[in-house]
């Protein structure tokens, strides 16, 4: 994988964390092309170097794979880290 500083600028920590959370709570399987920033569905969490449907580069990685490369000291990540992955509250069916 190319260094994080060379990833497409749209692939922020927030985008990756949100996609990883979606993957855990829904049946969504997002992946991202680190070359063009395209979000691509149907990617395994640990997918690596899948062909991008938008630009053709073999630079699509699963959301959880990209999550492993987030800098935990980054302020964006620390702000997101304390938030729940899914909505909280009571659902009483009444």
C-alpha positions as CSV (number, residue, x, y, z in Angstrom):
1,X,0.0,0.0,0.0
2,X,1.3,3.5,-0.8
3,X,2.0,5.9,2.1
4,X,-1.0,7.6,3.6
5,X,0.3,11.0,2.6
6,X,-0.2,9.9,-1.1
7,X,-3.8,8.8,-0.6
8,X,-6.6,10.8,-2.3
9,X,-7.4,13.8,-0.1
10,X,-11.1,12.8,0.2
11,X,-10.1,9.8,2.2
12,X,-10.2,11.5,5.6
13,X,-10.2,9.7,8.9
14,X,-13.9,10.5,9.3
15,X,-14.8,9.0,6.0
16,X,-12.9,5.8,6.8
17,X,-14.2,5.5,10.4
18,X,-17.8,6.1,9.2
19,X,-17.5,3.5,6.5
20,X,-16.0,1.0,9.0
21,X,-18.9,1.7,11.4
22,X,-21.4,1.2,8.6
23,X,-19.8,-2.1,7.7
24,X,-20.2,-3.3,11.3
25,X,-23.9,-2.4,11.7
26,X,-25.2,-2.8,8.2
27,X,-24.7,-5.2,5.3
28,X,-22.6,-2.5,3.6
29,X,-19.2,-3.6,2.3
30,X,-17.5,-0.3,1.4
31,X,-14.0,0.0,0.0
32,X,-12.1,3.0,-1.3
33,X,-9.7,3.7,-4.1
34,X,-6.7,5.4,-2.6
35,X,-5.8,6.8,-6.1
36,X,-9.1,8.5,-7.0
37,X,-11.1,8.5,-3.8
38,X,-14.0,6.5,-5.3
39,X,-16.1,4.5,-2.8
40,X,-16.8,1.1,-4.1
41,X,-19.3,-1.4,-2.7
42,X,-18.9,-5.2,-2.4
43,X,-15.4,-5.1,-0.9
44,X,-14.4,-7.5,1.8
45,X,-13.2,-5.8,4.9
46,X,-9.6,-6.9,4.3
47,X,-9.7,-6.4,0.5
48,X,-6.4,-5.2,-1.0
49,X,-5.6,-3.9,-4.5
50,X,-9.0,-4.5,-6.1
51,X,-9.5,-2.9,-9.5
52,X,-11.3,0.5,-9.2
53,X,-14.6,0.7,-11.1
54,X,-14.0,4.5,-11.6
55,X,-10.3,4.9,-12.6
56,X,-9.2,1.3,-13.3
57,X,-6.2,1.4,-10.8
58,X,-5.7,-1.6,-8.6
59,X,-5.8,0.6,-5.5
60,X,-9.2,-0.3,-3.8
61,X,-8.9,-1.4,-0.2
62,X,-11.6,-2.5,2.2
63,X,-12.7,0.0,4.8
64,X,-11.3,-2.0,7.7
65,X,-8.0,-2.5,5.9
66,X,-7.7,1.3,5.6
67,X,-8.8,1.8,9.2
68,X,-5.7,-0.1,10.3
69,X,-3.6,2.7,8.8
70,X,-5.3,5.6,10.5
71,X,-3.0,7.7,12.7
72,X,-4.6,7.4,16.2
73,X,-2.8,10.6,17.3
74,X,-4.8,12.6,14.7
75,X,-7.3,15.0,16.2
76,X,-10.1,13.9,13.8
77,X,-9.8,10.3,14.9
78,X,-9.7,11.2,18.6
79,X,-12.9,13.2,18.2
80,X,-14.6,10.2,16.5
81,X,-13.2,7.6,18.8
82,X,-15.6,8.3,21.7
83,X,-18.8,8.1,19.6
84,X,-20.9,5.0,19.5
85,X,-20.9,3.0,16.2
86,X,-24.7,2.9,16.2
87,X,-27.4,5.1,17.7
88,X,-28.1,4.6,21.4
89,X,-31.3,4.9,23.3
90,X,-34.2,2.8,24.3
91,X,-36.4,1.2,21.7
92,X,-39.4,0.1,23.7
93,X,-41.8,-1.2,21.0
94,X,-44.8,0.5,22.8
